[in-house]
Structure formats: structure tokens, C-alpha cells
């Protein structure tokens, strides 16, 4: 009876580990470089694609390893050009990524997921109602970028310009894999994208923000703030109970001091909850400790959530108040609402 040999995911191996594998096979060390290039520069999803390796060597790789690539499961196109993709992972779980094209600004952004589900239970977010099943591997995050870049080229004849880790899950709870994915995306041995074009968003985990600083990351940081006082933030984001605003401001100040990377606050405007001028005044106080940009985001209602979208008039007055006090601010109108692709709507709906 043949015993089935359990194959290992080759993209979990470092180049050094691949070098050891090939030398133990009696192959030249440069074979590891060739395979690594196929995996991370050329985004190969099968060993048959690796045409500068002999057929025998490709067969040997197929016996020992597998490539757990994500697979396209469903594509939805919004009237505004936004494209939402649902991907099936090798273990059957589903995640979503979104292409947000803004041709007028020459911006083509992919919003990637970092976890299957989410554990933070933010009251306004559809993903927060899902259980967190597991963290995504670095390669599964990388694959989202590759797939959506292909979509951008096919639909808009333009490569991606920006990557935001703002999809399903909390990136700083998938810390190791998120940083590894950024390495593959930005390395000359990978896709060679600029880290300045990458923004990692967090709901606010102070000790992990400090770890980002200590690890000397080059990408930008966004805090999903959504309320500028602890009482309100506690109501909508349970994580604030262990990571209050004072702790977060200290951590982000430390991050800025050590990295000088760009920081932004994401602020969803809810009607009669956080959209008053008093709320704006509280927000201004949080913008004076280090340079920060505020992105005011239209709320996208989800089933069962007790919130309404703030009026355009309130949002405009809120933004004017910030601008009048020398705070950089952008009002982001929702994209992809008609396909549940907007901020807070990702939930693997059919």
C-alpha cells in the first residue's frame, strides 16, 4: 500500500531553506534563486511554469511541495468601476479583496484582507460579525495583490498604484504574516513595489503599533479611529477598552518619532453620534501631537446596525471645522456600495 506523502507549501520556505533542499538533492545552489524568482517575481502557481528547470526537477518539486494559491470564486463590478473579488483558499475558506479605481487621480488601489473573518466585533462592521477563523498566510495576501493587479490591467490598462490592508480582519493580529507579505511585495526579489504606496490599517493595538516602530517598517499607518473620545469609542469598538485613546496616541507618537512614516486617521461619520462640531473639536486635539491626515468616510449601512449615514451637510461642516484648524482632511465618498464592497461591508455575501 502506498503511503501518501504530505506535501509542504513551498511558499512558506525561505530562500535559504530552498537552497538547503536543492544542495541535499545534489543540485546547484542557484536553483533556489530560480525557484524563488518564479514564486515571488513571476507569481507562478505551478511548477510546470518554471521552464528553466529540467522536467525531472519540476517533477521532483511536485512530489515534495505544493503551491497553495488562492482561486477566484466570484467577481462583482460596481456601477462606479469598483470591482470586488471573492477568493477561495486552499482549505475552502473565503475572503474578499476590492479594486478601487480613481482614474482621474491616477490611483488604482487594492484593499486586501489579512484574516478569514475578524475577532474585534466593531458594531458598525459586517466583517466584525464573522468569527475569526485564521490568519492569512503571507502568500495568500500576496496573491490578492497579484490577482487584482491583473484585473486593473485588464479593465483599466493600468497597474495598481496603492495597497491598503483594510479588508477583512485586523492586520496587527496577523502581524508576522502581514510583514512577510509586505516584504514579498516590496523586495527587489519580489514585486518591487514602494512601501510608501502601502498603508496598513489597525483598529488600534498599542503594543503592536510600538512593535511596528521597533521593527522599522517603511509603510504608512492608518488608525481606524471613528470617535475622538473614549466613551463613544468604547460603544462602537470593544478593543478600545484595552487600548484607550491615551495609550494609542502614545504608541502612534512613538511610531512617528521612530519612523517618520505617514499617519492617517480613518473616521466614519455616523449621524447624531460622532458628527457634531464638539466631536470635531475633540478630533482636532488628537491631531496636534504629530502630523496626521484625517479621512472622513461615509458610513455604509449594514443589516442590524444601529447607525445611519451622516448628512452631507454635517460632513462638510465637520471637514471645514478641521480645515479651519489646520488639520489635513479628505472626505472619501463611498465606492462600491451597490456590491457591498465599501468600507465595513465585506462579509462574503452571495
FENTAMO-V36470 format. One line per field, one symbol per residue. phi: phi as a letter, one per 20 degrees, with the letter a starting at -180 (. if undefined). psi: psi as a letter, one per 30 degrees, with the letter a starting at -180 (. if undefined). burial: # if it has 16 or more other C-alpha atoms within 10 Angstrom, else .. Layout:
phi->???
psi->???
burial->???
This chain:
phi->.fefefedfffeefffffgfgffffneffffffffffffdedlfdbfffefedffffffffffeccdeffcfdbccdefenfcddddeefenfdccccedecgfdldcddddeccembdelffddfffeefeeafffgfffgffffffffffffeclbffdbccecefndgfecgffffffffffdfgedelefffedcddcfocgfffffgffemfdeeccdfemadcffffgfdcgfffdcfffffffffgfgfgedlffccdecfedflccdefffffffgfeddeafbdddedffdgcgneeccfffgffffffffffffdmdfbceeffcmffcldegndfblfe
psi->kkkkkjlkjfgfkleeeeeeeeeffgllefeeeeeeeeefefhkglfffifgkleeeeeeeeeflljiklkkekkkklfgfkkkkkkklfgflklklkkjkiefghkjkkjllfljakgfhkfgkeefflkkellkleeeeeeeeeefeeeeeefghklkflkkigbkljeffheeeeeeeeeeefkffbfhlkffgkkkkkfijeefeeeeeffhlfllkkkjdfkgleeeeeefjfffefileeeeeeeeeeeeeffglkklkkjkjkkgegglfeeeeeeeefgfflkkkkjkkkkjklkfkhllkkleeeeeeeeeeeefghkkkkjjkkkgefghflkgfjghk.
burial->.........##...#..##.##......#.##..#############..#......##..##..#######....###..#########....########......#######################.#..##################.....##################.###########.###.###.##########..#####...#############...##.##.##..###.###.######.##.###########..####.##..##.##..#.###########....#####..##.######....###.#...###.##########..
